[in-house]
């Protein structure tokens, strides 16, 4: 017997309504806690308005929402099947000759469709919002002025400095040495560093170019160097040529540019895949690898996004295994608790395998797809074993 469109529509509406309500409730709770934490951090600075804090909390929600999505799919599926069973609707449906696969198909279709939309639409929009949040956090809460980006042309870095009148850089943080050398007038400015290639490990930049500017964007000088390494709080340049006043000057000795960056700071600026759109990830991964950076974490994240529709389908199967018992059957509550426990186990297993993939102990595809595939096969086998038809 074919399942009717009316019944399919009813099952889809019931599940989708429960999913939306549960997702909004979870996001509201997360927003409350995140906002309280942001207010605590903003209280250390007197110039951060409360409206900005509330805005930052909203911008961060998509990142949290994508983490909560599998839980929402699982718990809303459990609640939907429990409702249908409690009202004896599933019993009537099965007594009418429909198999478990027939009335699971509409809900499974919704879950898979939501997984596709989450990857192709929600993720790109969320990545843009999370990127804006991280920019506001960097400027207003962490008070960082350094900017690091990677394009096809290589690594670009922007940092503020103090410059002596003879254009020699002193230090990145003006508050530490603004009065140390009163006999040498200082002007504030910034440098833009470019390197087409980064050698890992060791963090050696090749064919480096550094441009010096004042705060008024007046060009001061250009430095070309064959190599540069980050040692402590300094960039160390070798084989340097300084172009100042149209007169190139060669330096055989080391040239030092103070900085407050560390290797971890730079690496972390490229390890936030949540700020990258699903559609832009493949090109960005190629750009990082061409430049010399390790893009393993982005590869794992990209494969994880591709596996989301399968993971959502697995959540529906697991929900069906623990919530479609007849009302007279005993042990319903333990089964539901087992389903909740199973959801958390899958979450931690997913995080664990992704960590192994990020550290290159297992292939990225295996790290990303294994949790979804295991969950799907587990749910499929339990439904086939315990349900007839």
N, C-alpha and C positions, 0 to 999 in steps of 0.2 A: 504494500500500500504506500502511495506517495504521500508525503507530508504536505498539507495544504498551505497556500500562501498566508491565509489568515492565522494559522497556528504559528508559522514561522515568524510572522510580524509580531505576534504577541510575545514569543520567546525573546526576540531581538529587543523589543522595547523594554521588557522587564529587566533584561541583563544590562542594557545600555543605561537605563535610569539608575540602577543600583551602582554601576561603575562611576558615573558622573558624581552622584551624591557622595560616595565614599572618597573619591579623589579630591573633591572640594573640601571635605571635612579634614582629610589628612594635610592638605596644603594650608588650610587655615591654622591648624595646630603648629605646623612647621614654621609658618610665617610669624606667629606669635613669639616662638622661642628665638628665631633668628633675629627678629627686631629687637628683642630685649638684649641679646648679645651685642648687636650693632650699637645700641644706645650706650651700653657699658663701655665699648671701645671708643665711641665718639665723645664720651664725657671727659676724656683726657685732653681734648682739644676744644677751645672755646669758640672756634669759628665754624663748627659743623652744625648747620640747622637741623631741626628735627624732621622737617619735610624731606630733606636729603636722605636721612636715615631710613624713613619709611619708603622712599623711592628705591633705595638700595636693596631693602628687603624684598620688594616686589621683583626687582631685576634678578635676584638670586633664585627665585622660586622655580623657574624652568629646570635648572640644574638638579634641584632636589626632586622635582616632579618626575624627571626621567628615571631617577633611582627608585622612586616609589611605584612606578607604573606596574612592574610585575607583581608586586604585593597587591595593588588595587585590583588587577585582573584576577588574581587567585581568590582574594577574599570576597569580591563582588560575585564571582562565579559560585563560590560556596554558599553565599547568602541567597542567591537566586535559586539554586537547586533546592536549598533547604525550604525556601518559601513555597516552591511548587510542590514539594513533597508534603509539607505540613498542611497545605490546602487540598491534598489528594489529587492535584491536577496531573502530576506525573503518573500516578496510578491509573487514572482514566485514560491518559494518552497511551500508555503501554497496553492497557486492556483493549484499546481500539485496534491493536495490531501493529503499532509502530515500534520499531526497534530502538535501542538506546542510541545507536549511531544516527538515526534519522532526526531525533529531537536534539542531539548534541551538535549536529551540523550547523544550524543557524547561529548558535552561540560561538562555535569554533570559527565560523566565517567572520563574525564581528570582531573577535579577538585578533585574528590574523590581519584584518583590514586596519584595525587600530594600530597594530604593530607596524604595518607599512606606513601609515600616516605619521606615526611617531618618529620613524626614521627619516622620511622624505620631507615632512612639513614641520612638525613640532621641533625636531632637532635643529634645523637651520635657524628657525626663529629664536629658539632658546639659546643657541650659540651666540647670536648677536646680542641678546640681552645680557647673558653672562659675561661676554666680553666688555660690555659697558659697565657692568657691576665691578669687574676687576680693575677697570681703569679708574673708576671713582674711589675704590678702596685704596688703590696705589697712591692716588694724589691726596685724598682727604684723611685717610686713617693711617696708612703706613708712611706717608710723607716721602715717597721716593720720586726722584726726578729723572732717573735713568730710564731710557727706553731702548728696547732691543727688538729688532725684527729681522726676519730672513725672507729674502726674495730670490728670484732666479739668479740675480747678480751676486748673491752671497749675503754675508752678515753685515748688518748696519747697526751701529750703537751710538746713542746720544747720551752725553753726560755733561753736567755743569762743572765748571772749574773757576779758579781765580788765576788771573794772568798778570804778571809783572808788566811794567811799561815796555820792557824789551821782549815781550811776547813769550816769556818762559812760564810754563804752567807751574803752579805751586801745589794746590791741594783741591780736592773736590768739594769739601765741606767748608764754606767760608767761616762758619762760626768758630772753628778751631784755631785759625791762624790769622784772622783779619787784623789783629794788632801785634803780630809777632815781629814784623819787619816794617816799622813805621817810616824808615828812611827810604823804602822802596814803595812808591804808590802802586796800588793794586786796582785792577778793573775786573769786574765779573764778566763771565762769558761761558761759552760751551764749546765742546768739540764733537765732531761727527766722525766716527771710525768706520771704515769699510774694509772688509776682507773677503775676497771671492772664495777662499778655501780655508777650512778649519781641520787641522789634523788631530785625530783622537787616537789614544788617550794622550794626555799631556797638555792639551789645549794650546796648540801652537797655530797662530794665524799666519798665513802666507800672503805675500804681495799686499801689504797693508798700506792704506792711505788714511791720513788723519787731517781733517780740516778744522782750523781754529776760527772762531767767530766771537765778537763781543755780543752783549745782550741786545745791542741795537742791530744785530745781524750784519755787522761790518766784518768783512773777511780780513784776517790777520796773516795767516801763513798756512802752508801745506807741508805735511811730512810724508815721505814715502819710505817704506822699510820693507826689506825682504821677508823678515819674520818678526813676530811679536808674541810674547808669552805673558801670561798673567801670573805673577809671583807676589804672594802676599797682598799688599795694597797698592801695587804698581803694575802698569804695563811696561814691559822691558822690550825695547825695540833694538834690532841689530841691523847693521848695514844701512844706516839712515842717510837720507838726502832731504835737507830742509830747503824749501822754496819760500823765500821771504824777500819782498821788494824786488821780485823778478830776478833774484840772484841765487841760483842753487848753491848750497853749501853741503859738502859731504862730511859725515861724521863716522869715523871708524869705531869709536867707543859706543857704549850703550847710551841710549836715550830713554829717559824715564818719564812716564805720564802717571801721576798719582790717580787713584780711583778708590771708591768704596765698594766696588763690585767684588764678588767672589765667584768661583767656578759654580758653586751651587746656585747662586742667584741667576746666572746666565742659563744654566741647564734647566732650572725650574721655569724660566720664562718660555721655554719651548715644550714643557711637559704638562700643559693644561689642555688636553684634547676637548674638554667641554666647551671651549671657546671657538672650536673649529666646526664649521658646517659640514654635514655629511657629504655634500656635493663637492666641497673643496678639499676634503681630506686626501684623496689620492694624489692630486697635484702637489699638495703641501708636503706629503711624505717623500715624493720624488725630489722636491726642492731641498729638503733637509738632508737627504742622503747624498745629493750632489754636492752640497756644501760641506759635508763631513760630519754631520750630527747623527746621533743614534735615534732612529724613528721607530723603534720597536714598540714603545708604548702607544704611539698613534696607530700602528698596524693592529695591535690587539684591540684598541678601542673601535677601529673601523670594522673589524670582523665581528666584534660584539654587537655593533649596531645592525649589521646584516643578519645576525642570528635572532634579533628581537621577535619577528613574527613567529618563528618556531618556538621560542620561549613562551610567548603568550598562549599559543595553542597548547603547549605542555601544561601551563597553569590551569587551563580549562579542564583538561583530562584529569589532572590531580584533584581539582575541585569536585569533579563528578564522582571520583572514587570514594570520597569521604562524606558526601552530603546527599546522596540519593537513596539512602536506606528508607524503608517504609517506616511510618511513625510508630508502629507497634514494635519494631525491632529494637532490641536493647543495645546499649553501647554507642548511641549516637554522639553524645558529648565527647567521649574519649576519641572517637573517630575524627571529629572536628578538630579537637586539640592536636591530634596527630597530623592533620592537614596543615594547621598553623605551624607546628614544629617543622614539618617537611618544607614549608616555604622558607623559613629561616635557614634551614640546612642548605637549601639550594642557593640562597643568597651568599652565605659564607663560602660555600664551595666555589661559586662563581668568582668571588673576590680572590680566593686563594689561587685558583688556576690562572686568573689574569695576572696576579703577582708573579707566578712562575713564568708566564709568557713574557712579561715586561723585563724580567731579569734574564731572559733568553735561556731558561732551563728547559722549556718545552716550546714547540713551534707556536706562533701567534694564532694560527687557525685553530689548532687543537685547544689552546687556552680559551678562546672565545666561543667555540661551538660545542665543546664537550658538555658544559652545564645544560644547555638547551636540549642537546640530543639525548643526554642521559635522562633528563626530566620527561621528555616526550616519550621515550621508549618505556620508561617506568610507568607513566600514566596509561599508556596504550596497553601494556601487558596486564595491568591490574583491571582495567575495564573489560578487556577480553576474557579474563579469568573469572571475574565475579558477576558479570552481566550476561544475560542470554541474548539471543538475536544477533 
